[in-house]
Amino acid sequence: MVLNTFTQYTPELMKYWGLDFKQASSFQSTIYLVLALPLPFVGKLLEKYPVKNLMMVGAIGTLVSLLIFANANSIGMMRLFTVLFPLFLSALGLLSCMYLINNWFLKYRGIATGVLLMASSVGPFWFAKILGKWIATVGWQKAALYEAILCGILIIVPVFFIKNHPKDVNGFADGIEGNLGGQPNIDAVAAKAHYKKAISSLNFYLVVIVTAVLWFCIGGLFVHHGLYLNGLNLDAKQIGAVSSLFFLCGLVGKLIFGFLSDKIDVKQMMLWSVFAMLLGCILLYLSVQNNSLMYFYAIVLGAGYSGTFTMIQLYALRLYSGPAYGSILGLLSFVDTLCLALGGLVFGIIRKNGTDYSSAFLLMVVLTIISLLATYFINKRTDKSVY
């Protein structure tokens, strides 16, 4: 709800402080940049401490940071928010959630991951319209206060009910007797050996390239989506409607790709997800000159980006599940999130030096083609060996 709808605040922040495209988009880009930095350390902490403990710290810190945003009356307070919010989110977010998935699921990891990641679309889908109305009627600061109160409840309360591992309730992964899931006690020597083997392989760096490129495109889109729609002379409610459609299709895409990955080879599903994202990027590029394509790109790109988002997690889980899974996923997440931030910054520079977003969206098309080809190459190599 917060991370994926923050772009709706951007036009209001531009007016409030008289910022240009690059300055306004830097807030969200900073969030992504700071979010990346702690992830390798969070990955290692997950191998040493209960997931629930880290998530509780993150939940409380996230609420405090949202209250700072709601009361921001200076650029300095906004900068403080853009540091504290992602810092605490790193302990609460996808990395910790995927670690729980690894603990609790084995046979049904695909659908479990799809359902989990649906949440990142469910929140923005129903909240984008609400936030659009709040911003239009009561202003961005009061809207941010309402959001802080709502999110504080929705974040902190569920953390109390989290269980770290099936053994905590005398159960098994997938609910199937005998399935142990991720091991609750990690052997430090085995984890170190697993980590070294993974990061010394060519396939690991090819995976890094593929996911980094995709996250660069996703980051650029997320940071500038609201600005792009605002440039089409849409009001806050219309922007909310397009954003909701985008996240609705993202919701469906995550569930479908997750479900199919339990039945079809994860490598093939990864390839198809990148192809769907490519089609969406092409429609987005064409929509700059043809606004009638606005809803079509929201549908196709929403499903495509969410498919790649889901499959990247499952791809990493399939290749590197083991004693060092937390550390490996933390490293991958670090690189991906850095590229997420870089995408927002680069798109801001391109837009500032141009008349519209054509060049930025064309760059998305080119990079997604590169990622598609690289994914095909990785799939051929992993037929022989993960490493």
C-alpha positions as CSV (number, residue, x, y, z in Angstrom):
1,M,0.0,0.0,0.0
2,V,2.8,2.5,0.9
3,L,5.6,1.5,-1.4
4,N,3.6,0.9,-4.5
5,T,1.3,3.9,-4.3
6,F,3.9,6.5,-3.2
7,T,4.2,7.7,-6.8
8,Q,0.7,9.2,-6.4
9,Y,2.1,11.7,-3.9
10,T,4.8,12.8,-6.3
11,P,2.8,15.4,-8.3
12,E,1.6,16.9,-5.0
13,L,5.1,17.1,-3.6
14,M,6.2,18.8,-6.8
15,K,3.6,21.5,-6.3
16,Y,4.1,21.8,-2.5
17,W,7.9,22.5,-2.8
18,G,8.2,23.6,-6.4
19,L,10.3,20.6,-7.5
20,D,11.2,19.4,-11.0
21,F,10.8,15.9,-12.3
22,K,14.3,14.8,-11.2
23,Q,13.9,16.3,-7.7
24,A,10.4,14.9,-7.1
25,S,11.3,11.4,-8.3
26,S,14.4,11.4,-6.1
27,F,12.3,10.7,-3.0
28,Q,11.1,7.3,-4.2
29,S,14.5,6.5,-5.7
30,T,16.2,7.2,-2.4
31,I,13.7,4.9,-0.7
32,Y,14.7,2.1,-3.1
33,L,18.4,2.9,-2.7
34,V,18.3,2.8,1.2
35,L,16.1,-0.3,1.0
36,A,18.9,-2.2,-0.8
37,L,21.8,-1.4,1.5
38,P,20.8,-3.5,4.6
39,L,19.5,-6.5,2.7
40,P,22.7,-8.6,2.7
41,F,22.9,-8.1,6.4
42,V,19.2,-8.9,6.9
43,G,19.8,-12.2,4.9
44,K,22.5,-13.2,7.4
45,L,20.5,-12.2,10.4
46,L,17.6,-14.5,9.2
47,E,20.0,-17.4,9.5
48,K,20.8,-16.5,13.1
49,Y,17.6,-15.1,14.6
50,P,13.8,-15.8,14.4
51,V,12.1,-14.2,11.5
52,K,9.3,-12.9,13.7
53,N,11.7,-10.9,15.9
54,L,13.1,-9.0,12.9
55,M,9.7,-8.4,11.4
56,M,8.4,-6.9,14.7
57,V,11.3,-4.4,14.8
58,G,10.6,-3.5,11.2
59,A,6.8,-3.1,11.8
60,I,7.2,-0.7,14.7
61,G,9.9,1.3,12.8
62,T,7.7,1.5,9.7
63,L,4.8,3.0,11.6
64,V,7.1,5.7,13.2
65,S,8.5,6.6,9.7
66,L,5.0,6.9,8.2
67,L,4.0,9.3,10.9
68,I,7.1,11.4,10.1
69,F,6.0,11.5,6.4
70,A,2.5,12.6,7.4
71,N,4.0,15.5,9.4
72,A,6.7,16.5,6.9
73,N,6.8,20.2,6.5
74,S,10.3,20.5,5.1
75,I,12.5,18.8,2.6
76,G,14.7,17.7,5.6
77,M,11.8,15.7,7.1
78,M,11.1,14.1,3.8
79,R,14.7,13.0,3.5
80,L,14.5,11.6,7.1
81,F,11.4,9.6,6.0
82,T,13.1,8.3,2.9
83,V,15.9,6.9,5.1
84,L,14.0,5.5,8.0
85,F,11.1,3.9,6.1
86,P,13.2,1.6,3.8
87,L,15.6,0.8,6.6
88,F,12.9,-0.7,8.7
89,L,11.1,-2.1,5.7
90,S,14.2,-4.2,4.9
91,A,13.6,-6.3,8.0
92,L,9.8,-6.6,7.4
93,G,9.5,-7.0,3.6
94,L,10.0,-9.5,0.8
95,L,13.3,-11.0,2.0
96,S,11.8,-12.1,5.4
97,C,8.6,-13.2,3.8
98,M,10.4,-15.4,1.3
99,Y,12.4,-16.9,4.1
100,L,9.1,-17.9,5.8
101,I,7.9,-19.4,2.5
102,N,11.1,-21.5,2.4
103,N,10.4,-22.7,5.9
104,W,6.7,-23.5,5.5
105,F,6.4,-24.8,1.9
106,L,8.1,-27.4,-0.3
107,K,5.7,-28.9,-2.8
108,Y,3.5,-25.8,-3.1
109,R,6.1,-23.1,-3.0
110,G,4.8,-21.7,-6.3
111,I,1.2,-21.1,-5.3
112,A,2.3,-20.0,-1.8
113,T,4.7,-17.4,-3.3
114,G,2.0,-16.3,-5.7
115,V,-0.5,-15.8,-2.9
116,L,2.1,-14.0,-0.8
117,L,3.1,-11.6,-3.6
118,M,-0.5,-11.0,-4.5
119,A,-0.6,-8.9,-1.3
120,S,1.7,-6.3,-2.9
121,S,-0.9,-5.9,-5.6
122,V,-4.1,-6.3,-3.4
123,G,-3.0,-3.4,-1.2
124,P,-2.3,-0.9,-4.0
125,F,-5.3,-2.1,-6.1
126,W,-7.9,-1.2,-3.6
127,F,-5.9,1.6,-1.9
128,A,-4.9,3.5,-5.0
129,K,-8.4,4.8,-5.6
130,I,-8.9,5.6,-1.9
131,L,-5.6,7.4,-1.8
132,G,-6.5,9.3,-4.9
133,K,-9.7,10.5,-3.4
134,W,-8.0,11.4,-0.1
135,I,-5.4,13.5,-1.8
136,A,-8.0,15.3,-3.9
137,T,-10.3,16.1,-1.0
138,V,-8.1,16.5,2.1
139,G,-4.6,17.1,0.7
140,W,-1.6,14.9,0.6
141,Q,-0.5,15.4,4.3
142,K,-3.8,14.4,5.9
143,A,-4.0,11.6,3.4
144,A,-0.6,10.4,4.5
145,L,-1.8,10.5,8.2
146,Y,-4.8,8.4,7.4
147,E,-2.5,6.0,5.5
148,A,-0.1,5.8,8.5
149,I,-2.9,4.9,10.9
150,L,-4.4,2.3,8.6
151,C,-1.0,0.7,7.7
152,G,0.1,0.7,11.3
153,I,-2.8,-1.5,12.2
154,L,-2.4,-3.7,9.2
155,I,1.3,-4.2,9.6
156,I,1.8,-4.6,13.4
157,V,-1.2,-6.8,14.3
158,P,-0.5,-9.7,11.9
159,V,3.2,-9.9,13.0
160,F,2.0,-11.1,16.4
161,F,0.5,-14.2,14.8
162,I,3.5,-15.2,12.7
163,K,5.1,-18.6,13.4
164,N,8.7,-19.0,12.4
165,H,8.6,-22.7,11.4
166,P,6.2,-25.6,11.2
167,K,8.0,-27.2,14.2
168,D,6.7,-24.4,16.3
169,V,3.2,-25.8,16.0
170,N,4.3,-29.5,15.7
171,G,3.5,-29.4,12.0
172,F,5.1,-30.0,8.6
173,A,5.8,-27.9,5.5
174,D,2.8,-27.9,3.1
175,G,0.8,-29.6,5.9
176,I,2.2,-32.9,4.6
177,E,3.8,-35.2,7.2
178,G,7.5,-35.7,6.6
179,N,8.0,-32.4,4.8
180,L,10.5,-30.5,6.9
181,G,10.8,-27.2,4.9
182,G,13.7,-24.9,5.6
183,Q,15.7,-26.1,8.5
184,P,15.2,-24.1,11.7
185,N,18.8,-24.6,12.8
186,I,21.4,-23.5,10.3
187,D,24.9,-25.1,10.3
188,A,27.3,-22.2,10.0
189,V,30.0,-24.3,8.2
190,A,27.6,-25.7,5.7
191,A,26.1,-22.3,5.0
192,K,29.5,-20.8,4.4
193,A,30.4,-23.5,1.9
194,H,27.0,-23.2,0.1
195,Y,27.4,-19.4,-0.2
196,K,30.9,-19.7,-1.6
197,K,29.9,-22.3,-4.2
198,A,27.0,-20.2,-5.3
199,I,28.8,-16.8,-5.7
200,S,31.7,-18.5,-7.6
201,S,29.5,-19.8,-10.4
202,L,28.8,-18.1,-13.7
203,N,25.1,-18.9,-13.5
204,F,24.8,-16.8,-10.4
205,Y,26.1,-13.7,-12.2
206,L,23.9,-14.3,-15.2
207,V,20.9,-14.5,-12.9
208,V,22.1,-11.2,-11.3
209,I,22.2,-9.6,-14.7
210,V,18.7,-10.8,-15.7
211,T,17.0,-9.7,-12.4
212,A,19.0,-6.4,-12.2
213,V,17.8,-5.4,-15.7
214,L,14.2,-6.3,-14.9
215,W,14.2,-4.4,-11.6
216,F,15.8,-1.4,-13.3
217,C,12.8,-1.2,-15.6
218,I,10.3,-1.9,-12.8
219,G,11.9,0.8,-10.6
220,G,11.8,3.4,-13.4
221,L,8.1,2.6,-14.0
222,F,7.1,2.6,-10.4
223,V,8.8,6.0,-9.6
224,H,7.5,7.7,-12.8
225,H,4.1,6.0,-13.4
226,G,2.2,8.7,-11.5
227,L,4.1,11.5,-13.2
228,Y,3.5,10.0,-16.6
229,L,-0.2,9.7,-16.0
230,N,-0.3,13.2,-14.6
231,G,1.4,14.5,-17.8
232,L,-1.6,13.1,-19.7
233,N,-3.8,15.7,-17.9
234,L,-5.6,13.1,-15.8
235,D,-7.0,14.1,-12.5
236,A,-6.1,12.3,-9.2
237,K,-9.2,10.0,-9.5
238,Q,-8.4,8.9,-13.0
239,I,-4.7,8.3,-12.1
240,G,-6.0,6.2,-9.3
241,A,-8.2,4.2,-11.7
242,V,-5.4,3.4,-14.1
243,S,-3.1,2.5,-11.2
244,S,-5.8,0.2,-9.7
245,L,-6.2,-1.6,-13.0
246,F,-2.4,-2.0,-13.2
247,F,-2.2,-3.5,-9.7
248,L,-5.3,-5.7,-10.3
249,C,-3.6,-7.3,-13.3
250,G,-0.5,-7.6,-11.2
251,L,-2.5,-9.5,-8.6
252,V,-3.9,-11.9,-11.2
253,G,-0.5,-12.3,-12.8
254,K,1.2,-13.3,-9.6
255,L,-1.3,-15.9,-8.7
256,I,-1.4,-17.4,-12.2
257,F,2.4,-17.6,-12.6
258,G,2.8,-18.9,-9.1
259,F,0.2,-21.6,-9.6
260,L,1.6,-22.7,-13.0
261,S,5.2,-22.8,-11.6
262,D,4.1,-25.8,-9.4
263,K,3.1,-27.6,-12.6
264,I,5.5,-26.3,-15.3
265,D,9.3,-26.0,-15.1
266,V,10.2,-22.8,-13.3
267,K,12.8,-22.0,-15.9
268,Q,10.1,-22.0,-18.7
269,M,7.7,-19.9,-16.6
270,M,10.5,-17.4,-16.0
271,L,11.0,-17.1,-19.8
272,W,7.2,-16.6,-20.4
273,S,7.0,-13.9,-17.7
274,V,9.8,-11.9,-19.2
275,F,8.1,-12.2,-22.6
276,A,4.8,-10.9,-21.2
277,M,6.7,-8.0,-19.6
278,L,8.3,-7.2,-23.0
279,L,4.8,-6.9,-24.6
280,G,3.7,-4.6,-21.9
281,C,6.7,-2.4,-22.3
282,I,6.0,-2.1,-26.0
283,L,2.4,-1.0,-25.3
284,L,3.6,1.5,-22.7
285,Y,6.0,3.0,-25.2
286,L,3.2,3.3,-27.8
287,S,0.8,4.8,-25.3
288,V,2.9,8.0,-25.2
289,Q,1.6,8.9,-28.6
290,N,-1.7,7.0,-28.4
291,N,-3.4,7.5,-25.1
292,S,-6.1,5.0,-26.0
293,L,-3.5,2.3,-25.2
294,M,-3.3,3.4,-21.6
295,Y,-5.6,0.7,-20.2
296,F,-4.1,-2.0,-22.5
297,Y,-0.6,-1.4,-21.2
298,A,-1.9,-1.4,-17.6
299,I,-3.4,-4.9,-18.2
300,V,-0.4,-6.5,-20.1
301,L,2.4,-4.8,-18.2
302,G,0.7,-5.3,-14.9
303,A,0.5,-9.0,-15.5
304,G,4.0,-9.1,-17.1
305,Y,5.9,-7.3,-14.4
306,S,4.1,-9.3,-11.6
307,G,5.0,-12.5,-13.4
308,T,8.7,-11.7,-13.5
309,F,8.5,-10.5,-9.9
310,T,7.1,-13.9,-8.8
311,M,9.3,-16.0,-11.0
312,I,12.5,-14.2,-9.9
313,Q,11.8,-15.3,-6.3
314,L,11.0,-18.9,-7.3
315,Y,14.0,-19.1,-9.6
316,A,16.3,-18.1,-6.8
317,L,14.6,-20.4,-4.4
318,R,14.9,-23.4,-6.8
319,L,18.6,-22.7,-7.5
320,Y,19.8,-21.7,-4.1
321,S,17.6,-23.2,-1.5
322,G,19.8,-24.5,1.3
323,P,21.7,-23.5,4.4
324,A,22.9,-20.2,2.9
325,Y,19.5,-19.3,1.2
326,G,19.1,-16.2,3.4
327,S,22.5,-14.8,2.6
328,I,22.2,-15.6,-1.2
329,L,18.7,-14.1,-1.4
330,G,19.9,-11.1,0.6
331,L,22.7,-10.5,-2.0
332,L,20.4,-10.9,-4.9
333,S,17.9,-8.6,-3.3
334,F,20.6,-6.0,-2.6
335,V,21.6,-5.8,-6.3
336,D,18.0,-5.8,-7.5
337,T,16.9,-3.1,-5.2
338,L,19.9,-0.9,-6.1
339,C,18.8,-1.3,-9.8
340,L,15.3,-0.4,-8.7
341,A,16.6,2.9,-7.3
342,L,18.9,3.5,-10.3
343,G,15.9,3.0,-12.7
344,G,14.0,5.8,-11.0
345,L,17.0,8.2,-11.1
346,V,17.8,7.5,-14.7
347,F,14.2,7.9,-15.9
348,G,14.1,11.2,-14.0
349,I,17.2,12.5,-15.9
350,I,15.8,11.3,-19.2
351,R,12.5,13.0,-18.6
352,K,14.1,16.2,-17.5
353,N,16.2,16.4,-20.7
354,G,13.3,15.4,-23.0
355,T,9.7,16.4,-23.8
356,D,8.0,13.2,-22.7
357,Y,8.8,9.6,-21.5
358,S,9.3,8.1,-25.0
359,S,13.0,7.6,-24.6
360,A,12.7,6.2,-21.1
361,F,10.0,3.7,-22.2
362,L,12.1,2.7,-25.3
363,L,15.0,2.0,-23.0
364,M,12.6,-0.4,-21.1
365,V,11.8,-2.2,-24.3
366,V,15.5,-2.7,-25.2
367,L,16.6,-3.8,-21.7
368,T,13.7,-6.3,-21.5
369,I,14.7,-7.8,-24.8
370,I,18.3,-8.3,-23.4
371,S,16.8,-9.9,-20.2
372,L,14.7,-12.2,-22.4
373,L,17.7,-13.4,-24.3
374,A,19.8,-13.8,-21.2
375,T,17.0,-15.8,-19.5
376,Y,16.9,-18.2,-22.5
377,F,20.7,-18.6,-22.3
378,I,20.6,-19.3,-18.5
379,N,17.9,-21.9,-19.0
380,K,20.1,-23.8,-21.5
381,R,23.0,-23.7,-19.0
382,T,21.0,-24.9,-16.0
383,D,19.9,-27.9,-17.9
384,K,23.4,-29.2,-17.1
385,S,24.1,-27.8,-13.7
386,V,22.8,-25.2,-11.3
387,Y,26.4,-24.0,-10.8
